Amino acid sequence: MSGPAKRSFPLRLDPALYAALERVAAGDFRSVNAQVEVLLREALARRGVKLAPAEPPRRGRPPKEPAKEQFDD
């Protein structure tokens, strides 16, 4: 199962601001959503607001379950 659900909300942005976010996000190989989250965390850190570290994203395939051993009686 995945970690705690993230809260979603609508955000209205100026088209020029969104375009700038897209360029920066692409340069960092992130989605615009992830880039906004990074920028918000950085801004809060500069203000001295302490946050719990973000859970790193899960990457790759899930681990395989170990094979069940069968024993003959």
N, C-alpha and C positions, 0 to 999 in steps of 0.2 A: 504494500500500500504506500501511497505517497505521504509526505509530511503534512503539517498543518496547512489548511487552505489559505490562500492569500485573499485579501479583501480587494474587491474590484469596485471602481466607481468611474463615472464618466468624467472626462477632462476635456475642456475646450481650449484649444491652443490656436494662436495666430498661425496661419499657414507658413510664414517665413520662419517662425520659431520651430515648427514641426520639421520643416525641410532641413534646418540646421541640426536638429536632433538626429534625423535620419543619416546625415553625412557623418556626424561624430560616431553614431552607433555602428555604422558600416565600417568605419576605420578601426573600431575596437572589436569587430566581429560579434556584435551584440544586436539584439532586437531593440527597437525604440523603447519598448516597455522596460527592458532590463537597463537601458541607458538612463532612463528617467529615474529608476530606483537607485542606481549608482550615484547619480548627481544629487538626489535628495539626501542620501546617506552622507555624502561628502559635505553638503551644506550644513546638515545637522551636526556633524563632527566639528566643523569650524566654529559652530556656536557653543560647543561644549556639551552637546546632548549625547548621552551615552546610550547606545543600543546594543542589544544582544547581537553577536555576529550572525550574518546571514547564513542559512544552511546552503552548502554548495549544491549546485544542480547535479542530479543523477545523470550520468552519461554511460552510453554503451548498453549492452544487453544485460538483463538481470542474470545473476549467477544461476548455474544449473543446480538442480537438486541432486544430492548424491544418489547413486543407483542403489536401489533396495536389494539387499542380498537375499537370495532364496536358498533355503537349506532343505536337503532331502532327508526324510526320516528313515 
